[in-house]
Amino acid sequence: MGSAKVLVLKMRLFLTAFCASLVLTSPVPAAEILDFPKPKPAAVQPAGIPASCKEWTDSCRVCSLTGKGAAACSNIGIACLPQKWRCIQP
């Protein structure tokens, strides 16, 4: 009875190692196998600012679009009270 348990444990260990080796050596990433859709880019401007706006502010920070389409914002002042975002360069 004891040798049967040892054999079962060895088989489990072998199967676990074998399955792990298949997963780790797969030449294709899982996302390609499952054909997941590519994520959509998030909006750069805050809510209420049109996508055509190139520069916007909340009276504390000024943000603008970079050449790559990302937002670049200034730092907020220590005693500044932000207001509602508004477009300053459409």
Contacts in CASP RR format, 6 or more apart in sequence:
PFRMAT RR
TARGET T0000
AUTHOR 0000-0000-0000
METHOD contacts of the structure
MODEL  1
MGSAKVLVLKMRLFLTAFCASLVLTSPVPAAEILDFPKPKPAAVQPAGIP
ASCKEWTDSCRVCSLTGKGAAACSNIGIACLPQKWRCIQP
43 51 0 8 1.000
44 65 0 8 1.000
44 69 0 8 1.000
44 70 0 8 1.000
44 71 0 8 1.000
45 51 0 8 1.000
45 53 0 8 1.000
45 56 0 8 1.000
45 63 0 8 1.000
45 71 0 8 1.000
45 85 0 8 1.000
46 56 0 8 1.000
46 85 0 8 1.000
47 85 0 8 1.000
48 85 0 8 1.000
49 56 0 8 1.000
49 85 0 8 1.000
49 86 0 8 1.000
49 87 0 8 1.000
50 87 0 8 1.000
50 90 0 8 1.000
52 90 0 8 1.000
53 87 0 8 1.000
53 89 0 8 1.000
53 90 0 8 1.000
54 64 0 8 1.000
54 65 0 8 1.000
54 89 0 8 1.000
54 90 0 8 1.000
55 62 0 8 1.000
55 63 0 8 1.000
55 64 0 8 1.000
55 65 0 8 1.000
55 87 0 8 1.000
55 88 0 8 1.000
55 89 0 8 1.000
56 62 0 8 1.000
56 63 0 8 1.000
56 64 0 8 1.000
56 85 0 8 1.000
56 86 0 8 1.000
56 87 0 8 1.000
56 88 0 8 1.000
56 89 0 8 1.000
57 63 0 8 1.000
57 85 0 8 1.000
57 86 0 8 1.000
57 88 0 8 1.000
58 82 0 8 1.000
58 83 0 8 1.000
58 84 0 8 1.000
58 85 0 8 1.000
58 86 0 8 1.000
59 80 0 8 1.000
59 81 0 8 1.000
59 82 0 8 1.000
59 83 0 8 1.000
60 76 0 8 1.000
60 77 0 8 1.000
60 80 0 8 1.000
60 81 0 8 1.000
60 82 0 8 1.000
60 83 0 8 1.000
61 73 0 8 1.000
61 74 0 8 1.000
61 75 0 8 1.000
61 76 0 8 1.000
61 82 0 8 1.000
62 73 0 8 1.000
62 74 0 8 1.000
62 88 0 8 1.000
63 71 0 8 1.000
63 72 0 8 1.000
63 73 0 8 1.000
63 74 0 8 1.000
64 71 0 8 1.000
64 72 0 8 1.000
64 89 0 8 1.000
65 71 0 8 1.000
65 72 0 8 1.000
66 72 0 8 1.000
76 82 0 8 1.000
END
